[in-house]
Amino acid sequence: MDRRGGLPGGLGSWWPPVLAWLAATTVVVVTAAAEGWPPFAATRTWMRWDSGFYLQIAEGGYHLFRCSPGHRPVTWCGNSGWFPGYSWIVAGLHWFALPLAPTALAVSWLAFLGALLVLWRAFLVHQRWPAAALAYAAFTPGLAYEYGVFPLALLSLCTVAFFALLQRDRWLSAGIAAAVAALAYPVGVIAAPVAAVWLLADRSVPFSQRARRVAAVAGPAVAALVFFVFVQQLETGHWNAYLLTQAKYGHRLTSPTVAVADAISQAAQAPLGLASAPALQALLITFVLICVSVAVAVRRDLSKRFDVLIVIWAVAVWLELYAETALDSYRGVAGLLPLAVLLPRLPRPLAAAIAVAAILIAVPMVTLYFRGVLR
């Protein structure tokens, strides 16, 4: 792989991710139709609880108000508890008179396709056996939310692009990708600081050069989050409007082993039942993380260092998803799509089994999404 140039491969190298995306899209669309939902009706089919907030932000910005005026303790309602990156992109397209919800849906579908294209061209095209990794990415845990009116596909695209650019020493471009990821979804905030620590730990580079790289990679994300706070202050009168809105949901830290133990218990009760799919998905992503972590730990070649970065990032994201209560982790795990980069490090039978498991779990999870069981 040429770290100085562009992405490898010719035109022929585009077809595998496109076919993988078409396969996943077919499964999702057919499942929607089978459950009685028109597959291309953005508002009816693809909007869930949070989707309305993202469209509100796109159309009219942030608002914040007391849920029950005069009551104590004060709780806050509104749309200020959601990150703005996806909404701002949709708003920019809506400015050209494009319909709001269909535009949001198109952004999600195209961003997911883009994530698979970048993943393939940047990381998989020259691997000896990349099919399992591509299949796993196309049917990634949290698949339904890659297609819905949610920012998960945008997060996937930006995070994969961030790692691709970082590996090519494109520091500022990587920083811009990290900034968009940070504005897209809460777990997107993790990429820039993890990469900053990783860059600082590289003793083969003089400190002054490391510092410049860290500034280029982490600076845009910091600036983006500061701008986010500024916009919320401007539009709601509260710089901490995001925290005020989220406070009522009762988020608190807990041991991630509790979530894993609960998933094991739920899966054991009805391992082949539809209701066990969220638990099986949680166990799958945990198993994948353990497998790739072990595979990276036992490697001795020069590419290991970049693999270590992805593992550290993935562990940090996994901890944020499963070490916090009142969080819809079955949705947020879509942000771990870049773990597919490391699947070629596994033995082929294991990688193939993981890809098959992802496909088998994706179908019932998408079904639960359309049945309204998942928010």
KENU-283425 format. One record per residue: residue in one letter; x, y, z of N, C-alpha, C in turn. Coordinates in pm, whole numbers, padded with zeros to 5 digits, always signed. Each point is the difference from the previous one (the first is absolute). Example, Ala and Ser with C-alpha at 12.3 -4.5 7.8 and 13.67 -1.06 7.14 Angstrom:
KENU-283425
a+01319-00569+00780-00089+00119+00000+00090+00120+00000/s-00035+00105-00072+00082+00119+00006-00077+00109+00073/
//
This chain:
KENU-283425
m+00085-00119+00000-00085+00119+00000+00088+00124+00000/d-00025+00093-00091+00079+00122-00008-00054+00103+00097/r+00080+00031+00103-00045+00096+00101-00001+00142-00054/r+00072+00024-00108+00012+00137-00051-00107+00032-00104/g-00050-00100-00067-00091+00024-00110-00145-00014+00037/g-00081-00022-00103-00143-00014+00023-00036-00142+00035/l-00126-00031-00015-00048-00134+00031+00041-00095-00110/p+00033-00126+00035+00048-00094-00099-00112-00057-00085/g+00041-00060-00111-00098-00074-00081-00054+00082-00115/g-00049-00070-00103-00062+00066-00113-00150-00005+00010/l-00065+00028-00112-00146+00001+00000-00058-00135+00040/g+00069-00108-00037-00051-00132+00032-00009-00028+00148/s+00076+00077+00078+00001-00024+00144-00120+00061+00071/w-00086+00069-00074-00117+00061+00063-00116-00097+00017/w-00005-00106-00081-00122-00080-00003-00026-00080+00127/p+00100-00055+00072-00035-00077+00119-00077+00079+00107/p+00043+00122+00038-00079+00073+00100-00138+00041-00051/v-00010+00028-00129-00131+00035-00055-00094-00120+00007/l+00050-00118-00037-00082-00120+00010-00037-00031+00145/a+00095+00019+00090-00029-00024+00143-00108+00095+00049/w+00008+00126-00040-00102+00098+00038-00135-00037-00060/l-00001-00042-00124-00126-00040-00064-00061-00122+00070/a+00085-00094+00043-00051-00117+00071-00064+00040+00132/a+00069+00086+00076-00055+00044+00128-00127+00082-00022/t+00002+00087-00101-00117+00082-00030-00119-00087-00038/t+00025-00104-00078-00107-00092-00040-00062-00066+00122/v+00084-00047+00091-00051-00065+00122-00085+00098+00080/v+00048+00121+00015-00073+00100+00079-00132+00037-00068/v+00004+00023-00130-00120+00039-00074-00102-00113-00002/v+00044-00123-00025-00091-00114-00003-00063-00022+00138/t+00080+00015+00105-00054-00014+00136-00104+00106+00029/a+00027+00123-00043-00098+00107+00019-00132-00034-00070/a+00010-00045-00124-00122-00034-00075-00072-00117+00065/a+00076-00099+00047-00062-00117+00064-00073+00037+00127/e+00048+00105+00068-00065+00046+00123-00110+00102-00026/g-00030+00026-00127-00110+00089-00034+00035+00146-00010/w+00129+00033-00012+00044+00138-00010+00046+00030-00142/p-00046+00110-00061+00051+00037-00133+00149+00034+00009/p+00086-00072-00069+00145+00012+00023+00059+00137-00028/f-00065+00080-00084+00061+00127-00039-00079+00120+00053/a-00086-00024+00097-00074+00110+00064+00078+00048+00121/a+00070+00110-00014+00094+00044+00103-00068+00024+00133/t-00111+00075-00001-00064+00037+00126-00069-00118+00065/r-00073-00080-00075-00076-00111+00057+00090-00114+00047/t+00101-00032-00079+00074-00124+00022+00130+00020+00077/w+00069+00109-00022+00138+00010+00046+00022+00095+00116/m-00107+00056+00054+00015+00090+00113-00041-00071+00129/r+00085+00015+00102-00028-00052+00133+00010+00114+00100/w+00004-00032+00127-00010+00098+00109+00087+00123-00022/d+00130-00021-00021+00093+00112-00009-00001+00067-00137/s-00052-00067-00100+00006+00055-00136-00066+00137-00009/g-00112+00015+00068-00071+00128-00003+00084+00113+00054/f+00081-00026+00103+00086+00104+00055+00105+00044-00101/y+00057-00097-00072+00101+00037-00100-00061+00086-00110/l-00122-00031-00041-00065+00080-00104-00041+00137+00054/q-00041+00007+00127-00031+00130+00060+00123+00090+00001/i+00114-00056+00036+00124+00079+00002+00034+00047-00140/a-00019-00088-00099+00028+00038-00138-00091+00111-00049/e-00124-00002+00044-00098+00096-00052-00003+00130+00078/g+00017-00007+00132-00017+00123+00078+00102+00021+00111/g+00105-00079+00003+00102+00018+00103-00043-00058+00134/y+00072+00040+00105-00022-00055+00133-00104+00080+00077/h-00074-00073+00087-00087+00067+00096+00003-00079+00131/l-00021+00072+00109+00008-00058+00134-00108+00065+00086/f-00072-00083+00077-00104+00054+00087-00019-00093+00119/r-00062+00050+00105-00026-00081+00118-00112-00099-00030/c+00025-00126+00036-00101-00103-00029-00131+00028+00074/s+00010+00038+00127-00118+00030+00083+00026+00130+00075/p-00041+00113-00055+00027+00129+00064-00054+00004+00143/g+00081+00049+00091-00040+00013+00139+00028-00121+00086/h+00032-00113-00062+00028-00121+00076+00147-00005+00042/r+00025-00067+00110+00135-00022+00048+00024-00150+00020/p+00115-00052-00033+00113+00072-00062-00029+00033-00146/v+00071+00100-00050-00020+00044-00137+00055-00105-00097/t-00080-00037-00097+00047-00086-00109-00020+00075-00131/w+00088-00028-00094+00001+00076-00124-00034-00091-00119/c-00080+00054-00091-00040-00071-00121+00041+00081-00123/g-00021-00058-00116+00038+00065-00124+00086-00092-00084/n+00064+00057-00099+00082-00081-00090+00150+00025+00020/s+00036+00068+00109+00140+00038+00020+00086-00113+00055/g-00058-00118+00023+00076-00112+00050+00054-00090-00111/w+00009+00052-00121+00047-00079-00114+00105+00077-00078/f+00098-00074-00049+00112+00062-00070-00044+00050-00138/p+00067+00103-00056-00056+00070-00116+00059-00035-00136/g+00108-00078-00007+00069-00016-00129-00088-00051-00112/y-00073-00106+00026-00090-00057-00100-00108+00101-00039/s-00056+00065+00099-00107+00097-00025+00050+00118-00082/w+00121+00046+00027+00053+00114-00075+00025-00036-00145/i+00045-00122-00027+00019-00042-00138-00136-00008-00072/v-00098-00057+00068-00135-00008-00059-00056+00141-00022/a+00023+00089+00097-00048+00139-00014+00064+00068-00120/g+00129-00024-00022+00067+00059-00115-00059-00046-00131/l-00036-00127-00009-00063-00052-00122-00145+00048-00011/h-00067+00009+00115-00140+00047+00001-00009+00144-00047/w+00105+00075+00018+00003+00141-00043-00021+00010-00151/f+00037-00106-00074-00019-00002-00145-00139-00051-00037/a-00093+00008+00095-00141-00036-00021-00021-00151-00012/l+00095-00080+00048-00019-00144+00002-00088-00036+00120/p-00088-00099-00014-00088-00036+00112+00080-00054+00118/l-00042+00038+00121+00082-00020+00118+00024-00148+00031/a-00107-00077+00026+00015-00139+00041+00064-00086-00110/p-00046+00006-00125+00067-00079-00104+00147+00036-00017/t+00034+00127+00018+00140+00041-00009+00082-00063+00112/a-00056+00000+00121+00067-00061+00113+00021-00149-00025/l-00101-00065-00056+00012-00143-00030+00108-00024-00105/a+00005+00083-00103+00101-00015-00104+00141+00020+00056/v+00015+00095+00091+00130+00022+00063+00046-00127+00073/s-00093-00064+00073+00036-00122+00073+00040-00112-00095/w-00080-00025-00101+00028-00111-00092+00132+00022-00073/l+00022+00122-00048+00122+00028-00075+00122+00002+00090/a-00017+00047+00123+00113+00000+00093+00042-00142+00035/f-00097-00091+00014+00034-00139+00028+00073-00062-00118/l-00047+00028-00121+00072-00046-00119+00141+00057-00002/g+00013+00128+00033+00131+00062+00003+00092-00064+00102/a-00055-00036+00115+00081-00066+00103+00057-00132-00051/l-00083-00078-00070+00046-00128-00053+00104+00021-00110/l-00020+00101-00084+00096+00028-00107+00137+00039+00057/v+00000+00089+00098+00127+00044+00060+00066-00115+00073/l-00080-00078+00074+00054-00115+00072+00069-00095-00097/w-00066-00030-00110+00054-00094-00098+00127+00055-00065/r-00009+00122-00051+00113+00054-00075+00120+00031+00088/a-00024+00041+00123+00110+00041+00087+00062-00115+00077/f-00081-00103+00033+00049-00102+00092-00010-00144-00051/l-00096-00030-00085-00030-00140-00029+00043-00046-00139/v+00013+00090-00095+00016-00041-00139+00124-00084-00023/h+00105+00021+00079+00123-00076-00019+00017-00112+00102/q-00102-00025+00080+00008-00112+00093-00017-00132-00076/r+00056-00106+00054-00006-00128-00069-00141-00059-00001/w-00075+00026+00106-00135-00057+00008-00092+00102+00067/p-00044+00102-00075-00075+00110+00060-00151-00019+00002/a-00049-00110-00058-00146-00015-00016-00073+00002+00133/a+00054-00070+00100-00068-00006+00129-00007+00137+00065/a+00108+00076-00009+00001+00134+00061-00102+00091-00068/l-00009-00008-00133-00096+00084-00073-00143-00042+00032/a-00025-00130+00007-00133-00048+00034-00039+00042+00141/y+00094-00009+00092-00028+00042+00137-00035+00149+00004/a+00076+00082-00073-00028+00144-00002-00135+00030-00062/a-00035-00071-00108-00127+00025-00068-00119-00037+00087/f+00017-00099+00087-00107-00041+00090+00040+00028+00146/t+00064+00113+00018+00054+00038+00130-00107+00002+00108/p+00034-00036+00122-00097+00019+00110-00055+00142+00001/g-00130+00010+00022-00066+00131-00008-00038+00038-00141/l-00010-00098-00090-00019+00026-00142-00120+00089-00030/a-00113-00024+00066-00121+00077-00031+00023+00150+00016/y+00086+00037+00095+00022+00142+00027+00099+00063-00096/e+00069-00084-00080+00079+00053-00110-00092+00049-00112/y-00120-00056-00008-00094+00034-00106-00109+00097+00044/g-00025+00011+00128-00107+00085+00047+00038+00147+00001/v-00095+00084+00041+00026+00143+00013+00074+00021+00132/f+00125-00037-00001+00089+00008+00115+00141+00035-00050/p+00088+00046+00086+00135+00039-00043+00102-00112+00003/l-00042-00126+00020+00097-00108+00015+00079-00027-00127/a-00064+00009-00117+00074-00022-00126+00103+00111-00021/l-00038+00123+00032+00096+00110-00009+00118-00023+00094/l-00029-00046+00121+00106-00032+00095+00091-00109-00056/s-00057-00105-00057+00080-00109-00057+00091+00051-00111/l-00055+00081-00090+00079+00053-00110+00115+00085+00052/c-00029+00090+00093+00104+00091+00049+00107-00073+00079/t-00039-00102+00076+00099-00072+00080+00090-00084-00089/v-00057-00069-00098+00082-00077-00093+00093+00093-00077/a-00052+00114-00046+00084+00097-00071+00110+00054+00090/f-00033+00022+00126+00100+00048+00097+00117-00097+00009/f-00028-00128+00018+00108-00098+00010+00077-00012-00132/a-00071+00005-00112+00067-00010-00130+00096+00116-00022/l-00044+00120+00034+00084+00119-00017+00115+00002+00100/l-00029-00045+00120+00104-00004+00103+00112-00094-00041/q-00036-00114-00057+00101-00097-00042+00086+00054-00112/r-00051+00096-00077+00075+00059-00110+00069+00130+00041/d+00004+00027+00129+00066+00121+00053-00066+00128-00050/r-00128-00007-00029-00076+00119-00040-00063+00059+00125/w+00082+00067+00079-00039+00036+00137-00118+00094+00005/l+00005+00109-00075-00109+00098+00006-00128-00055-00060/s+00010-00073-00110-00119-00061-00060-00064-00099+00097/a+00087-00078+00068-00051-00091+00102-00069+00077+00112/g+00058+00112+00039-00061+00082+00104-00136+00052-00038/i-00017+00038-00127-00131+00048-00047-00102-00114+00003/a+00042-00120-00042-00090-00115+00008-00039-00029+00144/a+00096+00011+00092-00029-00022+00143-00095+00106+00054/a+00012+00123-00050-00089+00108+00044-00144-00028-00040/v-00021-00047-00124-00136-00033-00044-00054-00118+00079/a+00086-00100+00027-00042-00114+00082-00041+00045+00139/a+00077+00093+00056-00030+00050+00136-00133+00074+00004/l-00034+00068-00108-00128+00072-00006-00116-00091-00036/a+00029-00119-00053-00106-00088-00048-00068-00076+00113/y+00080-00053+00094-00055-00091+00101+00096-00003+00119/p-00051-00018+00122+00087+00009+00118+00126-00088-00005/v-00011-00125-00047+00120-00084-00002+00101+00048-00103/g-00042+00087-00091+00094+00057-00096+00103+00090+00063/v-00027+00046+00121+00094+00087+00070+00128-00075+00036/i-00006-00132+00007+00112-00079+00052+00118-00005-00095/a-00023+00004-00130+00106-00026-00097+00117+00096+00014/a-00026+00130+00006+00109+00098+00002+00090-00011+00123/p-00055-00006+00122+00091-00010+00116+00078-00130+00005/v-00060-00112-00042+00074-00126-00003+00116+00010-00099/a-00026+00058-00117+00107+00016-00099+00107+00096+00051/a-00041+00103+00074+00098+00095+00053+00097-00068+00096/v-00052-00083+00088+00085-00075+00093+00091-00095-00077/w-00055-00066-00101+00077-00092-00083+00115+00072-00069/l-00025+00118-00052+00105+00078-00067+00106+00047+00098/l-00041+00043+00118+00096+00045+00100+00090-00113+00047/a-00049-00122-00005+00077-00115+00049+00105-00047-00100/d+00002+00058-00119+00095-00042-00103+00136+00066+00025/r+00088-00067+00072+00129+00057+00038+00098+00007-00117/s-00034-00059-00114+00089+00006-00115-00005+00136-00070/v-00093+00085+00041-00019+00131-00061+00033+00107+00104/p+00072+00108-00035+00029+00107+00095-00128+00057+00061/f+00009+00047+00124-00119+00045+00071-00069+00115-00073/s+00077+00093-00054-00060+00115-00068-00084-00046-00119/q+00049-00102-00071-00077-00053-00113-00124-00074+00048/r+00015-00074+00110-00117-00067+00058-00106+00101+00039/a+00044+00110+00062-00095+00103+00044-00076+00060-00117/r+00070+00023-00112-00068+00056-00118-00102-00099-00055/r+00037-00127+00001-00093-00101-00048-00124-00008+00089/v+00022+00004+00129-00113-00005+00094-00092+00120-00022/a+00059+00118-00018-00081+00120-00022-00082-00013-00127/a+00060-00057-00106-00073-00015-00126-00111-00102+00010/v+00024-00108+00076-00098-00109+00010-00110+00033+00100/a+00037+00055+00116-00099+00023+00105-00058+00141-00002/g+00074+00094-00056-00047+00139+00001-00135+00021-00065/p-00025-00053-00122-00132+00020-00061-00115-00055+00082/a+00020-00115+00066-00107-00057+00083-00029+00089+00119/v+00105+00053+00063-00020+00091+00113-00074+00125-00046/a+00043+00055-00113-00066+00119-00053-00146-00028-00033/a-00028-00118-00056-00138-00036-00036-00089-00007+00123/l+00051-00061+00108-00079-00013+00122-00021+00136+00067/v+00101+00086-00005-00015+00136+00053-00107+00074-00079/f+00001-00016-00131-00100+00065-00084-00139-00054+00031/f-00011-00130+00025-00127-00062+00040-00054+00065+00127/v+00085+00016+00100-00041+00064+00125-00043+00145-00026/f+00077+00069-00086-00033+00140-00033-00138+00009-00066/v-00028-00090-00093-00130+00001-00069-00112-00025+00101/q+00020-00094+00092-00104-00026+00099-00021+00119+00092/q+00107+00069+00036-00014+00122+00081-00079+00105-00077/l+00032+00013-00128-00064+00101-00084-00148-00030-00019/e-00035-00127-00019-00137-00035-00036-00089-00033+00119/t+00059-00040+00114-00081-00038+00116+00024+00088+00122/g+00110+00074-00001+00035+00080+00117+00074-00078+00107/h+00035-00125-00028+00071-00086+00096+00115-00069-00073/w+00122+00025+00045+00115-00066-00063-00002-00150+00025/n-00062-00042+00111-00006-00142+00036-00137-00060-00031/a-00064+00048-00105-00134-00048-00035-00002-00150-00027/y+00104-00051-00062+00008-00144-00026-00007-00079+00130/l+00080+00039+00098+00004-00069+00129-00131+00015+00075/l-00060+00119-00007-00127+00022+00068-00109-00093-00054/t-00006-00015-00130-00103-00085-00061+00024-00147+00032/q+00126-00042-00004+00031-00140+00022-00011-00041+00147/a+00003+00097+00091+00003-00033+00143-00121-00082+00044/k-00115+00023-00062-00122-00069+00045-00004-00147-00034/y+00092-00046-00084+00000-00141-00041+00075-00090+00098/g+00062+00058+00100+00059-00079+00107+00123-00079-00039/h+00083+00055-00087+00124-00068-00035+00094-00005+00120/r+00057-00115+00025+00102-00013+00104+00095-00113-00037/l+00120+00007+00057+00101-00099-00032-00028-00131+00072/t+00032-00109-00065-00014-00132+00059+00108-00089-00060/s+00016-00119+00051+00098-00091-00056-00052-00060-00130/p+00080+00001-00105-00047-00061-00126-00024-00150+00013/t+00059-00062+00101-00025-00143+00020-00146-00026+00034/v-00067+00100+00057-00143-00016+00029-00078-00016-00130/a+00032+00085-00099-00069-00008-00130+00030-00132-00069/v+00125-00046+00009+00036-00127-00063-00072-00116+00069/a-00003+00002+00133-00068-00106+00075-00149-00002-00033/d-00061+00119-00010-00142+00007-00037-00023-00057-00139/a+00091+00031-00093-00013-00050-00137+00011-00152-00003/i+00093-00056+00076+00014-00145+00007-00127-00064+00055/s-00055+00061+00106-00122-00053+00061-00118+00005-00097/q-00016+00111-00070-00111+00014-00094+00015-00095-00118/a+00123-00014-00050+00022-00090-00113-00022-00145+00039/a+00033-00035+00122-00015-00138+00046-00146-00039+00015/q-00086+00097+00029-00142-00030+00021-00068-00045-00128/a+00035+00064-00111-00061-00038-00129+00100+00028-00110/p+00103-00085-00012+00110+00030-00092-00041+00014-00146/l-00109-00061-00041-00043+00008-00139-00123+00089-00018/g-00044+00066+00108-00117+00085-00009+00032+00139-00050/l-00100+00063-00058+00017+00135-00054+00040+00097+00111/a-00056-00016+00118+00025+00094+00108+00143-00004+00050/s+00073-00108-00029+00138-00012+00048+00100+00069-00092/a-00045+00053-00114+00092+00060-00098+00084+00113+00057/p-00059+00096+00077+00086+00106+00057+00110-00054+00091/a-00034-00102+00080+00101-00059+00087+00109-00069-00083/l-00040-00073-00103+00097-00067-00085+00089+00101-00072/q-00058+00112-00039+00079+00104-00065+00105+00055+00096/a-00039+00025+00125+00095+00050+00100+00112-00100+00023/l-00035-00128+00005+00102-00103+00021+00090-00012-00122/l-00056+00014-00119+00082-00009-00121+00104+00110-00003/i-00042+00124+00023+00096+00111-00008+00105-00013+00108/t-00037-00051+00116+00097-00022+00107+00099-00110-00039/f-00052-00106-00060+00085-00111-00045+00097+00047-00108/v-00048+00078-00096+00086+00052-00106+00111+00086+00059/l-00035+00086+00095+00099+00087+00062+00107-00082+00072/i-00041-00104+00069+00097-00086+00069+00090-00070-00101/c-00058-00053-00106+00077-00075-00100+00105+00088-00068/v-00041+00118-00044+00097+00085-00071+00104+00054+00096/s-00037+00023+00126+00097+00046+00099+00109-00104+00022/v-00040-00125+00012+00097-00109+00016+00086-00013-00125/a-00063+00009-00117+00074-00015-00126+00106+00109-00014/v-00034+00122+00036+00095+00110-00009+00111-00016+00104/a-00036-00048+00118+00098-00014+00108+00110-00101-00035/v-00033-00101-00080+00099-00104-00029+00076+00027-00129/r-00033+00107-00072+00070+00032-00123+00135+00064+00029/r+00093-00013-00095+00134+00056+00019+00047+00084-00119/d-00087+00024-00099+00046+00075-00116-00017+00150+00021/l+00049+00078-00096+00007+00145+00017-00136+00067-00003/s-00100-00064-00058-00133+00063-00008-00077-00010+00130/k+00058-00070+00099-00072-00023+00124-00038+00131+00069/r+00087+00099-00008-00025+00123+00076-00132+00066-00040/f-00029+00005-00130-00126+00060-00043-00118-00086+00044/d+00017-00130-00004-00104-00091+00047-00029+00025+00148/v+00105+00026+00077-00018+00028+00142-00088+00124+00019/l+00021+00101-00082-00084+00120+00007-00147-00034-00017/i-00031-00082-00101-00140-00035-00025-00058-00080+00117/v+00080-00090+00056-00047-00077+00114-00028+00091+00120/i+00091+00092+00029-00020+00091+00114-00125+00084-00022/w-00014+00052-00122-00121+00078-00032-00126-00085+00020/a+00002-00123-00052-00119-00085+00009-00034-00034+00144/v+00100-00027+00082-00024-00027+00142-00063+00121+00067/a+00050+00120-00032-00055+00122+00059-00146+00020-00040/v-00032-00025-00128-00139+00012-00046-00087-00104+00067/w+00049-00124+00006-00076-00108+00065-00030+00034+00146/l+00098+00055+00070-00021+00037+00140-00104+00110+00013/e+00004+00098-00091-00101+00106+00006-00140-00055-00023/l-00011-00098-00088-00132-00057-00032-00054-00089+00111/y+00089-00074+00066-00047-00102+00095+00032+00033+00146/a+00068+00111+00025+00029+00038+00139-00086+00118+00044/e-00107+00025-00074-00091+00109+00034-00142-00051-00008/t-00079+00027+00101-00138-00046+00003-00089+00089-00086/a-00121-00050-00029-00102+00074-00076+00053+00045-00136/l+00080-00087-00063+00057+00031-00130-00042-00109-00098/d-00043+00040-00118-00043-00098-00102+00123-00053-00072/s+00072-00090+00066+00125-00052-00058-00025-00081-00127/y-00119-00060-00014-00029-00078-00120+00003+00090-00124/r-00012+00128+00020+00006+00097-00109+00144+00050-00018/g+00062+00038+00110+00133+00060-00006+00109-00092-00049/v-00022-00135+00009+00105-00092-00044+00029+00014-00149/a-00089+00064-00075+00029+00026-00141+00126+00083-00015/g+00031+00077+00102+00121+00081-00003+00127-00081+00005/l-00009-00129+00030+00117-00087+00005+00026-00070-00134/l-00063+00044-00106+00023-00059-00132+00148-00009-00037/p+00087+00097+00033+00141-00010-00038+00074-00121+00058/l-00060-00071+00095+00063-00124+00047+00022-00098-00115/a-00077+00015-00108+00016-00087-00117+00141+00009-00056/v+00069+00111+00023+00139+00015-00046+00088-00112+00052/l-00030-00048+00120+00086-00098+00066-00043-00144-00020/l-00113-00024-00063-00044-00138-00019+00096-00084-00085/p+00069+00059-00100+00098-00082-00073+00117-00048+00086/r+00016+00053+00119+00106-00048+00089-00037-00133+00066/l-00127-00038-00008-00047-00122+00064+00017-00120-00093/p+00004-00120+00055-00003-00120-00085-00124+00002-00090/r+00016-00046-00121-00110+00010-00097-00130-00065+00047/p+00004-00120+00057-00128-00059+00045-00068+00085+00107/l+00078+00060+00090-00059+00083+00104-00059+00127-00060/a+00073+00064-00091-00052+00121-00065-00128-00030-00077/a-00002-00114-00070-00120-00038-00075-00118-00025+00094/a+00026-00067+00111-00107-00027+00097-00056+00130+00057/i+00088+00097+00027-00045+00130+00052-00087+00071-00104/a+00041-00004-00127-00080+00063-00105-00137-00064-00013/v-00005-00132+00004-00128-00071-00008-00087+00035+00120/a+00060+00005+00119-00076+00036+00120-00057+00141-00012/a+00078+00093-00055-00049+00137-00017-00121+00004-00092/i+00004-00077-00108-00112-00004-00094-00124-00061+00066/l+00021-00110+00072-00113-00069+00063-00065+00084+00110/i+00080+00081+00069-00056+00086+00105-00061+00126-00059/a+00054+00047-00112-00052+00123-00060-00146-00013-00040/v-00038-00114-00053-00138-00018-00048-00102+00015+00113/p+00011-00072+00112-00097+00022+00107+00008+00140+00063/m+00120+00058+00002+00011+00136+00055-00074+00100-00088/v+00013-00014-00130-00074+00087-00092-00150-00024+00015/t-00039-00126+00019-00142-00031+00022-00052+00068+00125/l+00075-00005+00108-00041+00066+00125-00010+00151-00020/y+00089+00054-00081-00006+00143-00030-00133+00036-00066/f-00040-00078-00100-00123+00032-00070-00125-00034+00082/r+00012-00087+00096-00113-00028+00087-00012+00100+00116/g+00091+00094+00005-00006+00104+00103+00049-00042+00136/v+00062-00118+00008+00056-00045+00129+00123+00082+00036/l+00078+00036-00101+00120+00083+00018-00037+00143-00029/r+00050+00090+00083-00035+00141-00019+00083+00062-00113/
//
